[in-house]
Amino acid sequence: DGLRIQSDGRIGLARVQVNPLENRVTVSHAWRAGQEQDSTAATALVLTGFKTPPTVEFNGAVRTDLATRMIHGDRAYLIPLQVTMKSQSDMEKALAE
């Protein structure tokens, strides 16, 4: 299916750049006031379709500690947007909507 970047809820303001040749993803993200406390707020960006772990720059810092999960049969690399991420089943439900 190719490279996909999804969120498991509403993400606020974000700019996402993907450079497939360098296997690199750059994300700038900010919440609107109070939005991260909303029950519909995203807890992670979910990256799928990458053959090897991508280099991720999130808000200016390179992240090398990305968690991985199998989401709908695909290996997913997770960029946390909050301290606690949704459970695997809740994340799969959110991504199916």
PyMOL CGO cylinders between C-alpha atoms (Angstrom):
from pymol import cmd
from pymol.cgo import CYLINDER

trace = [
    CYLINDER, 0.00, 0.00, 0.00, 2.98, 2.35, 0.28, 0.3, 1, 1, 1, 1, 1, 1,
    CYLINDER, 2.98, 2.35, 0.28, 3.90, 4.70, 3.08, 0.3, 1, 1, 1, 1, 1, 1,
    CYLINDER, 3.90, 4.70, 3.08, 1.09, 5.90, 5.35, 0.3, 1, 1, 1, 1, 1, 1,
    CYLINDER, 1.09, 5.90, 5.35, 1.06, 8.38, 8.20, 0.3, 1, 1, 1, 1, 1, 1,
    CYLINDER, 1.06, 8.38, 8.20, -2.13, 8.34, 10.25, 0.3, 1, 1, 1, 1, 1, 1,
    CYLINDER, -2.13, 8.34, 10.25, -3.21, 9.51, 13.68, 0.3, 1, 1, 1, 1, 1, 1,
    CYLINDER, -3.21, 9.51, 13.68, -5.30, 7.61, 16.21, 0.3, 1, 1, 1, 1, 1, 1,
    CYLINDER, -5.30, 7.61, 16.21, -7.47, 10.69, 16.83, 0.3, 1, 1, 1, 1, 1, 1,
    CYLINDER, -7.47, 10.69, 16.83, -7.55, 14.46, 16.31, 0.3, 1, 1, 1, 1, 1, 1,
    CYLINDER, -7.55, 14.46, 16.31, -4.05, 15.88, 16.15, 0.3, 1, 1, 1, 1, 1, 1,
    CYLINDER, -4.05, 15.88, 16.15, -4.32, 19.65, 16.47, 0.3, 1, 1, 1, 1, 1, 1,
    CYLINDER, -4.32, 19.65, 16.47, -1.87, 21.44, 14.20, 0.3, 1, 1, 1, 1, 1, 1,
    CYLINDER, -1.87, 21.44, 14.20, 0.71, 19.38, 12.33, 0.3, 1, 1, 1, 1, 1, 1,
    CYLINDER, 0.71, 19.38, 12.33, 3.07, 19.58, 9.40, 0.3, 1, 1, 1, 1, 1, 1,
    CYLINDER, 3.07, 19.58, 9.40, 4.41, 16.24, 8.20, 0.3, 1, 1, 1, 1, 1, 1,
    CYLINDER, 4.41, 16.24, 8.20, 7.12, 15.80, 5.59, 0.3, 1, 1, 1, 1, 1, 1,
    CYLINDER, 7.12, 15.80, 5.59, 8.07, 12.38, 4.24, 0.3, 1, 1, 1, 1, 1, 1,
    CYLINDER, 8.07, 12.38, 4.24, 11.27, 11.76, 2.29, 0.3, 1, 1, 1, 1, 1, 1,
    CYLINDER, 11.27, 11.76, 2.29, 11.05, 8.15, 1.08, 0.3, 1, 1, 1, 1, 1, 1,
    CYLINDER, 11.05, 8.15, 1.08, 14.50, 8.21, -0.55, 0.3, 1, 1, 1, 1, 1, 1,
    CYLINDER, 14.50, 8.21, -0.55, 16.11, 9.02, 2.83, 0.3, 1, 1, 1, 1, 1, 1,
    CYLINDER, 16.11, 9.02, 2.83, 13.57, 6.94, 4.83, 0.3, 1, 1, 1, 1, 1, 1,
    CYLINDER, 13.57, 6.94, 4.83, 12.93, 10.09, 6.87, 0.3, 1, 1, 1, 1, 1, 1,
    CYLINDER, 12.93, 10.09, 6.87, 9.82, 11.65, 8.44, 0.3, 1, 1, 1, 1, 1, 1,
    CYLINDER, 9.82, 11.65, 8.44, 9.80, 15.20, 9.84, 0.3, 1, 1, 1, 1, 1, 1,
    CYLINDER, 9.80, 15.20, 9.84, 6.89, 16.29, 12.04, 0.3, 1, 1, 1, 1, 1, 1,
    CYLINDER, 6.89, 16.29, 12.04, 6.09, 19.67, 13.59, 0.3, 1, 1, 1, 1, 1, 1,
    CYLINDER, 6.09, 19.67, 13.59, 3.15, 19.37, 15.98, 0.3, 1, 1, 1, 1, 1, 1,
    CYLINDER, 3.15, 19.37, 15.98, 1.27, 21.61, 18.42, 0.3, 1, 1, 1, 1, 1, 1,
    CYLINDER, 1.27, 21.61, 18.42, -1.98, 21.22, 20.31, 0.3, 1, 1, 1, 1, 1, 1,
    CYLINDER, -1.98, 21.22, 20.31, -4.65, 23.90, 20.36, 0.3, 1, 1, 1, 1, 1, 1,
    CYLINDER, -4.65, 23.90, 20.36, -5.31, 25.08, 23.92, 0.3, 1, 1, 1, 1, 1, 1,
    CYLINDER, -5.31, 25.08, 23.92, -6.75, 22.19, 25.93, 0.3, 1, 1, 1, 1, 1, 1,
    CYLINDER, -6.75, 22.19, 25.93, -7.25, 19.93, 22.90, 0.3, 1, 1, 1, 1, 1, 1,
    CYLINDER, -7.25, 19.93, 22.90, -4.90, 17.19, 24.15, 0.3, 1, 1, 1, 1, 1, 1,
    CYLINDER, -4.90, 17.19, 24.15, -7.30, 16.58, 27.06, 0.3, 1, 1, 1, 1, 1, 1,
    CYLINDER, -7.30, 16.58, 27.06, -10.26, 15.90, 24.75, 0.3, 1, 1, 1, 1, 1, 1,
    CYLINDER, -10.26, 15.90, 24.75, -11.31, 12.24, 24.53, 0.3, 1, 1, 1, 1, 1, 1,
    CYLINDER, -11.31, 12.24, 24.53, -10.98, 12.40, 20.72, 0.3, 1, 1, 1, 1, 1, 1,
    CYLINDER, -10.98, 12.40, 20.72, -7.37, 13.64, 20.86, 0.3, 1, 1, 1, 1, 1, 1,
    CYLINDER, -7.37, 13.64, 20.86, -4.71, 11.54, 19.18, 0.3, 1, 1, 1, 1, 1, 1,
    CYLINDER, -4.71, 11.54, 19.18, -2.17, 9.75, 21.32, 0.3, 1, 1, 1, 1, 1, 1,
    CYLINDER, -2.17, 9.75, 21.32, 0.19, 8.84, 18.46, 0.3, 1, 1, 1, 1, 1, 1,
    CYLINDER, 0.19, 8.84, 18.46, 1.06, 9.21, 14.81, 0.3, 1, 1, 1, 1, 1, 1,
    CYLINDER, 1.06, 9.21, 14.81, 1.14, 5.77, 13.21, 0.3, 1, 1, 1, 1, 1, 1,
    CYLINDER, 1.14, 5.77, 13.21, 3.63, 5.17, 10.38, 0.3, 1, 1, 1, 1, 1, 1,
    CYLINDER, 3.63, 5.17, 10.38, 3.19, 2.09, 8.18, 0.3, 1, 1, 1, 1, 1, 1,
    CYLINDER, 3.19, 2.09, 8.18, 4.68, 0.85, 4.93, 0.3, 1, 1, 1, 1, 1, 1,
    CYLINDER, 4.68, 0.85, 4.93, 8.30, 1.50, 5.92, 0.3, 1, 1, 1, 1, 1, 1,
    CYLINDER, 8.30, 1.50, 5.92, 10.61, -1.46, 5.13, 0.3, 1, 1, 1, 1, 1, 1,
    CYLINDER, 10.61, -1.46, 5.13, 13.10, -0.34, 7.81, 0.3, 1, 1, 1, 1, 1, 1,
    CYLINDER, 13.10, -0.34, 7.81, 12.63, 1.94, 10.83, 0.3, 1, 1, 1, 1, 1, 1,
    CYLINDER, 12.63, 1.94, 10.83, 12.42, 5.52, 9.56, 0.3, 1, 1, 1, 1, 1, 1,
    CYLINDER, 12.42, 5.52, 9.56, 14.53, 8.35, 10.90, 0.3, 1, 1, 1, 1, 1, 1,
    CYLINDER, 14.53, 8.35, 10.90, 12.02, 10.60, 12.67, 0.3, 1, 1, 1, 1, 1, 1,
    CYLINDER, 12.02, 10.60, 12.67, 12.50, 14.23, 13.60, 0.3, 1, 1, 1, 1, 1, 1,
    CYLINDER, 12.50, 14.23, 13.60, 9.70, 15.38, 15.91, 0.3, 1, 1, 1, 1, 1, 1,
    CYLINDER, 9.70, 15.38, 15.91, 9.53, 19.08, 16.84, 0.3, 1, 1, 1, 1, 1, 1,
    CYLINDER, 9.53, 19.08, 16.84, 13.23, 19.48, 16.07, 0.3, 1, 1, 1, 1, 1, 1,
    CYLINDER, 13.23, 19.48, 16.07, 14.51, 16.42, 17.97, 0.3, 1, 1, 1, 1, 1, 1,
    CYLINDER, 14.51, 16.42, 17.97, 15.54, 13.15, 16.32, 0.3, 1, 1, 1, 1, 1, 1,
    CYLINDER, 15.54, 13.15, 16.32, 13.62, 10.21, 17.83, 0.3, 1, 1, 1, 1, 1, 1,
    CYLINDER, 13.62, 10.21, 17.83, 15.34, 6.84, 17.82, 0.3, 1, 1, 1, 1, 1, 1,
    CYLINDER, 15.34, 6.84, 17.82, 13.13, 5.17, 20.43, 0.3, 1, 1, 1, 1, 1, 1,
    CYLINDER, 13.13, 5.17, 20.43, 9.97, 4.58, 18.40, 0.3, 1, 1, 1, 1, 1, 1,
    CYLINDER, 9.97, 4.58, 18.40, 7.66, 1.89, 19.71, 0.3, 1, 1, 1, 1, 1, 1,
    CYLINDER, 7.66, 1.89, 19.71, 6.34, -0.62, 17.19, 0.3, 1, 1, 1, 1, 1, 1,
    CYLINDER, 6.34, -0.62, 17.19, 3.07, -2.53, 17.00, 0.3, 1, 1, 1, 1, 1, 1,
    CYLINDER, 3.07, -2.53, 17.00, 1.38, -4.74, 14.46, 0.3, 1, 1, 1, 1, 1, 1,
    CYLINDER, 1.38, -4.74, 14.46, -1.67, -2.76, 13.31, 0.3, 1, 1, 1, 1, 1, 1,
    CYLINDER, -1.67, -2.76, 13.31, -4.08, -4.55, 10.95, 0.3, 1, 1, 1, 1, 1, 1,
    CYLINDER, -4.08, -4.55, 10.95, -1.25, -6.93, 10.01, 0.3, 1, 1, 1, 1, 1, 1,
    CYLINDER, -1.25, -6.93, 10.01, 1.29, -4.18, 9.20, 0.3, 1, 1, 1, 1, 1, 1,
    CYLINDER, 1.29, -4.18, 9.20, 4.34, -3.21, 11.24, 0.3, 1, 1, 1, 1, 1, 1,
    CYLINDER, 4.34, -3.21, 11.24, 3.66, 0.29, 12.57, 0.3, 1, 1, 1, 1, 1, 1,
    CYLINDER, 3.66, 0.29, 12.57, 6.15, 2.76, 14.02, 0.3, 1, 1, 1, 1, 1, 1,
    CYLINDER, 6.15, 2.76, 14.02, 4.56, 5.03, 16.62, 0.3, 1, 1, 1, 1, 1, 1,
    CYLINDER, 4.56, 5.03, 16.62, 5.38, 8.68, 17.31, 0.3, 1, 1, 1, 1, 1, 1,
    CYLINDER, 5.38, 8.68, 17.31, 3.83, 9.46, 20.71, 0.3, 1, 1, 1, 1, 1, 1,
    CYLINDER, 3.83, 9.46, 20.71, 1.82, 12.68, 20.97, 0.3, 1, 1, 1, 1, 1, 1,
    CYLINDER, 1.82, 12.68, 20.97, 0.89, 12.17, 24.63, 0.3, 1, 1, 1, 1, 1, 1,
    CYLINDER, 0.89, 12.17, 24.63, 2.45, 10.53, 27.68, 0.3, 1, 1, 1, 1, 1, 1,
    CYLINDER, 2.45, 10.53, 27.68, 0.17, 7.48, 27.36, 0.3, 1, 1, 1, 1, 1, 1,
    CYLINDER, 0.17, 7.48, 27.36, -0.80, 5.94, 24.02, 0.3, 1, 1, 1, 1, 1, 1,
    CYLINDER, -0.80, 5.94, 24.02, -4.06, 4.12, 23.30, 0.3, 1, 1, 1, 1, 1, 1,
    CYLINDER, -4.06, 4.12, 23.30, -4.13, 0.36, 23.70, 0.3, 1, 1, 1, 1, 1, 1,
    CYLINDER, -4.13, 0.36, 23.70, -3.51, -1.73, 20.61, 0.3, 1, 1, 1, 1, 1, 1,
    CYLINDER, -3.51, -1.73, 20.61, -7.22, -2.54, 20.20, 0.3, 1, 1, 1, 1, 1, 1,
    CYLINDER, -7.22, -2.54, 20.20, -8.32, 1.09, 20.71, 0.3, 1, 1, 1, 1, 1, 1,
    CYLINDER, -8.32, 1.09, 20.71, -5.68, 2.25, 18.23, 0.3, 1, 1, 1, 1, 1, 1,
    CYLINDER, -5.68, 2.25, 18.23, -6.83, -0.28, 15.63, 0.3, 1, 1, 1, 1, 1, 1,
    CYLINDER, -6.83, -0.28, 15.63, -10.46, 0.84, 16.11, 0.3, 1, 1, 1, 1, 1, 1,
    CYLINDER, -10.46, 0.84, 16.11, -9.49, 4.52, 15.72, 0.3, 1, 1, 1, 1, 1, 1,
    CYLINDER, -9.49, 4.52, 15.72, -7.51, 3.81, 12.55, 0.3, 1, 1, 1, 1, 1, 1,
    CYLINDER, -7.51, 3.81, 12.55, -10.36, 1.81, 11.03, 0.3, 1, 1, 1, 1, 1, 1,
    CYLINDER, -10.36, 1.81, 11.03, -12.78, 4.76, 11.27, 0.3, 1, 1, 1, 1, 1, 1,
]
cmd.load_cgo(trace, "trace")
